[in-house]
Amino acid sequence: MAEKVDILAIGAHPDDVELSAGGTILKSVAQGKKVAIVDLTEGELGSRGTVRSRYEEAANAAQILGVEHRENIRLADGFFTEDRDSLVRLIKAIRHYQPEIVLANAVEDRHPDHGRGSSFISRACFLSGLLKIETSRNGEDQEKWRPKVVYHYIQDRYIKPDIIIDVSEFREKKMDAILAYETQFYKEGAKGPKTPISGKDFIAFLEARMRQVGRDIGAEFGEGFTVERPIGVDDLTTLI
């Protein structure tokens, strides 16, 4: 049985969504919208932590964000491709959650899985709407479903956003969700190899990025997204 949500946030790795769209998810949940998260991989190639710790951290972060559901479709970290089996795994999740909006990885980024994830997610969203692709989940046949829009969040490398969400009220709680990944990000006294995201400087970068993006719309903190096609607007006066 489908568990319909308004927004489905998808990331190549556990923590992708929190880092770049955590404030938007928190704001959406506060507005009464239902949100779910799908992680494509278990992040098993990460230099720090384990698969088990990543699952525990992802669950803790999901609780902070207030999402309805979170699942992992267990594609191969670093090696997933747009083959039929992999795409069908995500199609099943899309058809299960029936989102109106999908949030997806950045169209290009430092980590190759992010750009690859972006293309993979967009393709799965399109294929999910094709009647002749038949799928079932938990023994039940699924109906075709195509999200109305796919918005791509911005990750490590700066991309000029097409949409900016004011997340000023949710900055602190977003950071709580990020820091729920205790093995991945800065924590006083934590041990493990140094990575591009494990130091204090990365936390400072995240805040600076939110300030940079927010400034463009006169907000203290913002999150940006790019679009695949033009957005229709009913009322220009509702824009900020």
PLY file of the C-alpha trace (Angstrom):
ply
format ascii 1.0
element vertex 240
property float x
property float y
property float z
element edge 239
property int vertex1
property int vertex2
end_header
0.00 0.00 0.00
1.35 3.41 -1.00
2.34 5.87 1.73
1.94 9.17 -0.09
4.13 12.13 0.84
4.39 15.66 -0.48
8.17 15.66 -0.81
10.63 12.83 -1.36
14.25 13.82 -0.70
16.76 11.48 -2.30
20.53 11.39 -1.80
23.39 9.27 -3.04
24.67 8.90 0.53
23.22 9.12 4.02
23.76 12.81 5.05
23.54 14.27 1.51
19.99 15.43 2.15
20.70 16.87 5.61
23.70 18.87 4.40
22.00 20.62 1.52
18.24 20.44 2.08
17.85 19.89 5.81
16.45 23.36 6.44
13.96 23.04 3.61
12.76 19.70 4.97
12.39 21.11 8.48
10.45 24.09 7.15
8.21 21.87 5.03
7.43 19.60 7.97
6.62 22.66 10.10
4.19 23.73 7.38
2.38 20.41 7.71
3.84 18.68 4.67
4.76 15.00 4.67
8.36 14.24 3.76
10.27 10.99 3.24
13.95 10.31 2.53
15.52 7.65 0.32
19.27 7.05 0.47
20.67 5.34 -2.62
23.71 3.77 -0.93
24.86 2.86 2.56
27.93 5.08 2.26
30.07 2.01 2.76
33.14 3.53 1.08
33.29 6.44 3.51
36.64 6.82 5.27
35.00 7.21 8.68
32.33 5.17 10.45
30.73 1.88 9.42
27.59 0.85 7.61
26.01 0.14 10.98
26.92 3.54 12.40
25.66 5.28 9.26
22.26 3.62 9.66
22.07 4.65 13.31
23.07 8.21 12.48
20.63 8.41 9.57
17.81 7.27 11.83
18.73 9.88 14.45
18.90 12.62 11.82
15.54 11.58 10.37
13.97 11.89 13.82
15.36 15.41 14.19
14.05 16.37 10.74
10.61 14.95 11.53
10.26 12.97 8.31
7.58 10.31 7.89
9.83 7.55 6.54
13.44 6.87 5.61
14.81 3.91 3.67
17.98 2.83 1.92
17.82 1.00 -1.43
21.39 -0.31 -1.04
23.04 0.49 -4.32
26.83 0.22 -4.48
28.56 3.28 -3.07
30.95 4.66 -5.69
29.91 2.10 -8.30
26.15 2.41 -8.87
25.09 2.82 -12.48
21.87 3.48 -14.38
21.19 -0.19 -15.05
17.68 -1.61 -15.06
17.83 -3.34 -11.68
19.13 -0.24 -9.90
16.61 2.07 -11.52
13.74 -0.28 -10.68
14.74 -0.21 -7.00
14.27 3.56 -6.96
11.15 3.43 -9.15
9.54 1.16 -6.55
10.30 3.69 -3.82
8.97 6.60 -5.91
5.76 4.72 -6.64
5.43 3.81 -2.97
5.72 7.38 -1.70
4.01 9.08 -4.68
5.69 12.47 -4.10
4.64 15.67 -5.82
8.17 17.04 -5.42
11.50 15.21 -5.50
14.68 16.75 -4.11
17.78 15.29 -5.76
21.55 15.51 -5.72
23.41 18.42 -7.32
23.75 18.22 -11.09
27.55 18.24 -10.66
29.83 18.22 -7.65
33.21 17.28 -6.15
32.06 13.74 -5.36
31.24 11.90 -8.61
28.37 10.03 -6.94
26.51 13.32 -6.56
26.34 14.21 -10.25
25.72 10.55 -11.08
22.96 10.46 -8.46
21.39 13.57 -9.95
21.05 11.96 -13.37
20.00 8.62 -11.88
17.21 10.18 -9.80
15.88 12.26 -12.69
15.76 9.24 -14.96
14.01 7.10 -12.34
11.39 9.84 -11.82
10.61 9.83 -15.53
10.56 6.04 -15.89
8.32 5.74 -12.83
5.56 7.36 -14.88
5.64 4.75 -17.65
2.71 2.33 -17.60
4.62 -0.54 -19.22
7.24 -0.69 -16.48
5.55 -3.04 -14.04
6.63 -3.19 -10.41
5.38 -4.59 -7.13
6.26 -3.94 -3.50
5.40 -6.08 -0.51
3.45 -8.39 -2.82
1.23 -5.61 -4.21
1.29 -4.32 -7.78
2.17 -0.64 -7.99
0.56 2.14 -10.00
2.71 4.33 -12.23
3.65 7.68 -10.68
5.64 10.64 -11.96
6.51 13.52 -9.61
5.48 16.97 -10.83
8.95 18.44 -10.40
12.53 17.52 -9.53
14.60 20.16 -7.74
18.36 19.65 -7.36
20.00 20.85 -4.17
23.45 22.43 -4.18
26.27 20.57 -2.49
30.00 21.17 -2.09
30.64 23.17 -5.27
28.68 26.37 -5.70
26.01 26.43 -8.38
23.87 29.52 -8.91
20.41 28.59 -7.57
17.14 29.02 -9.44
15.12 28.80 -6.20
16.15 29.89 -2.70
14.28 28.87 0.45
14.55 31.05 3.56
15.57 28.58 6.28
16.69 31.12 8.87
14.38 29.76 11.58
15.69 26.24 11.07
19.45 26.82 10.88
20.17 25.47 14.35
17.99 22.39 14.02
19.47 21.67 10.59
22.93 21.67 12.18
21.64 19.27 14.84
20.55 16.88 12.09
23.94 17.14 10.38
25.87 16.61 13.60
23.80 13.51 14.30
26.35 11.93 11.95
28.92 11.82 14.73
31.41 9.70 12.79
31.39 11.97 9.76
31.58 15.54 11.02
33.54 17.48 13.60
33.22 16.37 17.20
35.69 17.30 19.93
37.97 14.34 20.68
36.61 12.14 17.88
39.14 9.81 16.27
39.47 8.77 12.65
41.19 9.79 9.43
40.92 13.42 8.39
38.53 13.98 5.49
37.31 17.08 3.61
34.19 17.13 5.83
35.52 16.09 9.24
37.04 19.36 10.45
35.71 22.50 12.14
36.33 24.38 8.89
33.63 22.36 7.12
30.99 23.34 9.68
32.02 26.98 9.19
31.74 26.49 5.43
28.20 25.14 5.73
27.07 28.18 7.70
28.84 30.54 5.29
27.17 28.88 2.32
23.73 29.27 3.90
24.48 32.93 4.62
25.70 33.45 1.04
22.59 31.93 -0.48
20.21 33.61 1.97
21.71 37.04 1.29
20.40 36.94 -2.28
16.82 37.00 -0.99
17.39 39.19 2.04
17.35 36.26 4.48
19.92 35.39 7.11
20.18 31.75 5.97
19.00 30.07 2.78
19.15 26.84 0.78
19.32 26.86 -3.00
18.00 24.54 -5.67
18.26 24.31 -9.44
15.37 23.30 -11.69
15.13 21.08 -14.73
12.40 23.11 -16.46
10.59 26.44 -15.97
8.31 26.77 -12.94
4.72 27.95 -13.33
3.48 30.61 -10.87
-0.16 31.57 -10.27
0.46 34.77 -8.34
3.57 36.95 -8.67
2.77 38.71 -5.41
3.43 35.53 -3.41
7.11 35.62 -4.35
9.61 37.15 -1.91
0 1
1 2
2 3
3 4
4 5
5 6
6 7
7 8
8 9
9 10
10 11
11 12
12 13
13 14
14 15
15 16
16 17
17 18
18 19
19 20
20 21
21 22
22 23
23 24
24 25
25 26
26 27
27 28
28 29
29 30
30 31
31 32
32 33
33 34
34 35
35 36
36 37
37 38
38 39
39 40
40 41
41 42
42 43
43 44
44 45
45 46
46 47
47 48
48 49
49 50
50 51
51 52
52 53
53 54
54 55
55 56
56 57
57 58
58 59
59 60
60 61
61 62
62 63
63 64
64 65
65 66
66 67
67 68
68 69
69 70
70 71
71 72
72 73
73 74
74 75
75 76
76 77
77 78
78 79
79 80
80 81
81 82
82 83
83 84
84 85
85 86
86 87
87 88
88 89
89 90
90 91
91 92
92 93
93 94
94 95
95 96
96 97
97 98
98 99
99 100
100 101
101 102
102 103
103 104
104 105
105 106
106 107
107 108
108 109
109 110
110 111
111 112
112 113
113 114
114 115
115 116
116 117
117 118
118 119
119 120
120 121
121 122
122 123
123 124
124 125
125 126
126 127
127 128
128 129
129 130
130 131
131 132
132 133
133 134
134 135
135 136
136 137
137 138
138 139
139 140
140 141
141 142
142 143
143 144
144 145
145 146
146 147
147 148
148 149
149 150
150 151
151 152
152 153
153 154
154 155
155 156
156 157
157 158
158 159
159 160
160 161
161 162
162 163
163 164
164 165
165 166
166 167
167 168
168 169
169 170
170 171
171 172
172 173
173 174
174 175
175 176
176 177
177 178
178 179
179 180
180 181
181 182
182 183
183 184
184 185
185 186
186 187
187 188
188 189
189 190
190 191
191 192
192 193
193 194
194 195
195 196
196 197
197 198
198 199
199 200
200 201
201 202
202 203
203 204
204 205
205 206
206 207
207 208
208 209
209 210
210 211
211 212
212 213
213 214
214 215
215 216
216 217
217 218
218 219
219 220
220 221
221 222
222 223
223 224
224 225
225 226
226 227
227 228
228 229
229 230
230 231
231 232
232 233
233 234
234 235
235 236
236 237
237 238
238 239
